[in-house]
Every structure is written in structure tokens, then in C-alpha cells.
């Protein structure tokens, strides 16, 4: 497929520029009045319209992008788009000065989302997540990672991952599934952390592996959530089932999660420097 008359082909860096650092990240080179050739789903060549090879001008599959820009797609490596309802009621608590930890301790945050999701059907979750994913694609997302972690029970975590599996089957972009039951401790396991960890390791993981529902395993390693030792235990258990490791780290404090990630190879660290709002 040939795209011609592109007003601006965005993000055209030299071939030897594989990584941008510091001030380089503010440089977004644009090739004006350009063409782009795609073959077997991959970019094969591009250049200025004034220098387009005569041979490819005869291709039957062409799109004229006159007056339009062509951007690289966005790879969103951390999303929670499978959820039952938003948590706008917690904004009032934030306005009152409540911290992330205080809201979570009062049953808000992740536990709030988990309670709502446990009452939603798989079809309801699939329909709402599909709508969000369609909007993401329209805004330029070309690959996405989706986490579970709002289930916090065997049934609901599996339900979330099955929804993600359906999204994989029904959408054209690459989708990766991350198993994040270690997102928070359910109320019934508040004083029995090992009991919930055992549930993850001995009940959830075998079923996830059997149905091939996840690509990664993740842990929220933070004060008030999962300790360094607990994180290490869960990630090692996931590795036995072929799941690559991820860690939520340093959102509320320097928990030591980075050191755990360094020990576990390969491991992807999500370093959250300040609290963020997650629906």
C-alpha cells in the first residue's frame, strides 16, 4: 500500500537514532509533502513526493493523504480499561485532602473498583472495554497492554482476563494481557496476606496457564499493599507458569521494588513517581 501526498510525515528520525534522551525528546522531525510505502504490514520506504520512484506510482493500492499528517501509533504499555464503573465519588475525598493511602484504607481505590467489577457480567465488561479500546485506536493507539487486578477473587480475575482474551480476538491491534491479582488485598484477607497469596499461586495461576489467559504477571509493591518479600514470592510463582514479570514501583514510597526487579530477569518496572488516578 502506498500513501501519497502526506502533508507531514511525523517522527522521521535518522536510521541510526534508536533512542532519544533529554532535550532530544522535544525534537519531532517532520517530512513535508511525503509518501510512505507499506509492505506486509511493515514500513518499507518513504520520502518526499518530488523524489518518489516512478515504479511505485503504479501500485493499485493507494491512499491520498492530501492535507493530512501521518503519525507513528502509540504503544500504551499500562492500562486498566476493563472496569465496571468509574470512581468519581472519590474526588470529593481528594478535595478534602485525603491521600491515596487514606482513600484506599477507607475502602476506596482498588477495593472500590473490585466491588463494582464483581457484580458485572463478562459481557458487560467486554462491551464497555470495547468502547474504550475503539476510542483509544481512533486517537492513535496501535498496541496496548491491559491489566486485570480489579477482580481480587478467583472468579473475577479470571473473568477480567477472559474479557481481555476476547478483546485480543476482536480487535486488529496487538494486545498483551497482564495478571495483576496482586493489586491489593481483599477485605477478607486484610489480616491474612499469605492466604491471598496462596490463592493467587495455587488457584488462579494454574487456571490462567491452562486457558493461556495472560502474558505477564504484575505486583503492586508498596507500603500498605505487597511487600518486597511477597512480591518476590508471587513473581517467582508466575515465572514457573511462563509469565514474564512486571512491578508497580515507587508510587507512594521507595519500597525496594526496583531491587526485586533487578534480581528477576526479565522484569518490566512501572515507576510511578507520584500518585495517579486510575478509573
Secondary structure, 3 states (H helix, E strand, C coil): CEEEEEEEEECCCCCCCCCCCHHHHHCCCEEEEEEEEEECCEEEEEEEHHHCCHHHHHCCCEEECECCEECCCEEEEEECCCCCCCCCCHHHHHHCCCCHHHHHHCCCCHHHHHHHHHCCCHHHHHHHHHHHHHHHHHCCEEEEEEECCCCCCHHHHHHHHHHHHHHHHHCCCEEEEEEEEECCCCHHHCCCHHHHHHHHHHHHHHHHHHHCCCCEEEEEECCCCECHHHHHHHHHHHHHCCCEEEEEECCCCCCCHHHHHHHCCCEEEEECCCCCCCC
